[in-house]
Amino acid sequence: MSGQEMEFASAGLGRRDFLHASGGLVIAFSLFGAADATLAETADAATRSLAPPPAGRLYAWLAVHPDNTATLFTGKVETGTGVATALAQIAAEELDFPLDRLDVVMGTTSETVDQGPSYGSRTIRYAGPQIRHAAAAGREALLGLAAAHFQVSANQLATGDGAISVTGKPDRTITYGRLVDGNRLNIEIGASGERFAMQVAPNVRTKDPSTYRIVGRPVRRKDIPGKMTGQFTYVQDVHVPGMLHGRVVRPYGVGATLVSVDETGLKDIPGFVRVVRRDNFLGVVAETEWGAIQAAAKLGSTLDPSGPDAGQAKWSDWEGLPEMERIWETVRKTAGRNSTVASQGSVETALSSAGRTLKATYQTPFQMHGSIGPSCAIADVQGDRATFWSGTQMPHQTRHDMAKLLGIPLEKTELRWFEASGGYGRNGLDHAVADAAVMSQAVGRPVRVQWMRWDEHGWEPKGPPIVQDLLGALDKNGRVIAWRHHMWVPTTGDTHLIAAELIGKPDVTGATGLGRPAVTYAYTFANADVAGHGEGRVGLLTAWLRSPAQFETTFAMESFIDELAAAAGQDALQFRLAHLEDPRAIGVLKAAAEKYGWESRPIGTGRPDGSGKAARGRGIAWVNRDDVRVATIADVTVDRSNGAIKVGRVVVAHDCGLVVNPDGLRNQVEGNVIQSLSRTLHEEVAFDRAHVTSRDWMGYPILHFTEIPDSIDVVLVNSGPEYPAYGAGEPATCPTAAVIGNAVFDAIGARLRQTPFRPERVKAAINT
Amino acid sequence: MPQNFTLNVNGAARTVDAEPGSPLLYLLRDNLGLHGPKFGCGLGECGACTVVMNGNAIRSCVTPVSAVGDARITTLEGLGSIDNPHPLQKAFIEEQAAQCGYCINGMVMSAKALLDRTPHPSRDDIKLALDGNLCRCGTHMRILRAIERAAQQGA
């Protein structure tokens, strides 16, 4: 259960009764702390349907309980961004129902509709309208029930705060709960299409946004009180009766094969149960976590294994990874598919008349999600039936994947979703489910797999290294007359499962995918050539990492614009505005500049005389990320003596259309800024020819408290009621590296073209 | 071999059967059902597992149970509950100082030890006290504000 459900339970509410009444599974839970996912009624557990509810039926989305509380069911999941509360706001708004009496059930595959994975800043954007329509249909259905109850026509009725009254007769009022009277809302509302493209209750009338009272209001997130008190149940906290604790023992080299396993001494470890070995998959299970950890350590799962035969599990000597220092050459040379983003005029012709031409190459490394809680999952595989407890960002997809992996029927597979540590794309969560599946299938008992820190750092799918070549030309008036931006991008969506590869069934599910030129070209250069070379897997497994590839492409695009502006001797803001027509882009740039108090001056002329040890500068950059516009400005101080960058004030102007929960949005924007600042200043996955060597927080440092900005001001920009809610989970990540790099140039005149901006790299840039 | 240890947790004596070398974290979580402290790294590097022991914020993931003795251990659950939150927890809720919230146990417990020692810390004092606590969602600004708010209210 989630924290919301616990709050629900603590208020004496009736979700359990509801499920019981509807013949559903009863999950027994005590109020605080305990997270026993006991099947209180096992009698029907073996026969009940595990299929998702039909999207065209109202009960798939909503339940109204006798005590006048309600539950919203959604296949979307919370990853820490606050969407549970925002989706509840959308539903409560259309339903005319009090937000604090509306619970949210997310992700569990037998209880929710597959609305597509929760990634790509797409939850509010795509699931929002689906839920809005379902809730509006719910309100309509309740009006129908009330019309029959009061024997009046529906247009004589008014809804408000979870009750329906006959207009002008306040004594004739009935709550939704009494109207529904414990029944399931088995009403056809209509639905077509699938996942992101699903249309729910397409003909229902929804509210005019100008009348919203709950959407657009800053509300407190439903999950936060439980998270502050230890009462919230993360997937890491779930306990299934009879479960064993599992740990994986990964190959020393990414592609190594398992040569032998020496089990000497394992049975002396208290609680040790057995080794699970299947082809190159190796794991241990024990009655206790500490027993599993000790056993895995003996086999070789440690922070710093010294070689392929350092533990009692011996691996082949595999050194097939590309060389880290030359990874961008490898990326450049890897075969792939070319695609065009923009092709206007002729760059070559324009170059012949250019006053000045600039060229630059930008390089960005493998980076990781770095979730604070390593991935965890529980699997209970019993013959051809399986149950999973997981925090995956794609519960319905993972259910399908697990059925394929285990070779069991989909209709006998269920995934029960619980929130995990923040995901930021696709970390190891889906892979931990597969590990648990393989181990539970082997031992015939529920197995909880908790990755160790080095498993997460070493094996979570990374964001890929990217290399980009830019070329720009200015005419004699300092206007850009030619622009070329070519990028080489490995896949950001490799969905192969590690466990499947290790058991020798790499293609049982998933696909490698191709990288794409994740850039929204938005300037108005007369001659432009923006193109990408998309590739498959290069070296390490890679997947979505917050604003996949667009953090990197924005770094290059917005840094190089700055290079041209500096070469033209112009102001960074004015130069951008002079080459833009997009009103929303101009809107956020001006809003950020106004909040910051931007005074126009040529880049690099703000510094006093350049002789001081500490130099101050300011930088600006913006992005158009899937219809969201974000502009960021930051102040930095650069210590010339050691190359250290300190970020002072940050200002962000953010236009994502309709805002559902303004405080939740600000929280997201602040988080995007700090996380992307960490990626800008610190983060690079290190690896040797065998494996990732950044295996803990010492090897992959992230931003610490003493390094955060002095302040982050967020300005929410709204360009008008015609813009629906776009997603805000990622866009504010995109401009940061360019902003900081541009500010460093403004401060010291050195251009940084490779992240992270570690002090030694800054010093090297000063000296060139 | 496992043996009995009697721990003083949140003001109560709790007996666990454990190997002497087992880190305190697993006993709190698995034996006593206290899920406030989290497994983050097992290396003492991130702070997710923080508990307060005799007034000090310590890393329960690298503290063997045999080293605990009769020390007073306070976990997040020992501060307060949803219905009756500690002023520090209340301040975090008021500032909405969480995203995924996985690190928050460590933030609250480190702040508890700080405020007990230094009731009116400067912003730099807070940053230093929390410098070993990692947050990946980037909720730092709100966490700082929450601790400042709690300090102002005499938490």
Interface residues (C-beta under 8 A of the other chain):
Chain A: E7 S10 F32 G33 A34 A35 T79 G80 T81 G82 R220 R221 D223 I224 P225 G226 K227 M228 T229 G230 Q231 F232 T233 Y234 Q236 D237 P270 T288 E289 W290 I293 L303 H369 G370 S371 I372 G373 P374 E419 A420 S421 G422 G423 Y424 Q450 M452 R453 D663 G664 N667 Q668 E670 G671 N672 V673 I674 Q675 S678 D696 W697 M698 I702 L703 H704 F705 T706 I708 P709 S711 I712
Chain B: M1 P2 A18 E19 G21 S22 P23 Y26 R29 D30 G33 L34 H35 G36 K38 F39 G40 C41 G42 L43 E45 C46 A48 T75 L76 E77 L79 G80 S81 I82 D83 P85 Q89 F92 I93 Q96 A98 Q99 C100 G101 Y102 C103 I104 N105 V108 I126 K127 L128 L130 D131 G132 N133 L134 C135 R136 C137 G138 T139 H140 M141 R142 L144
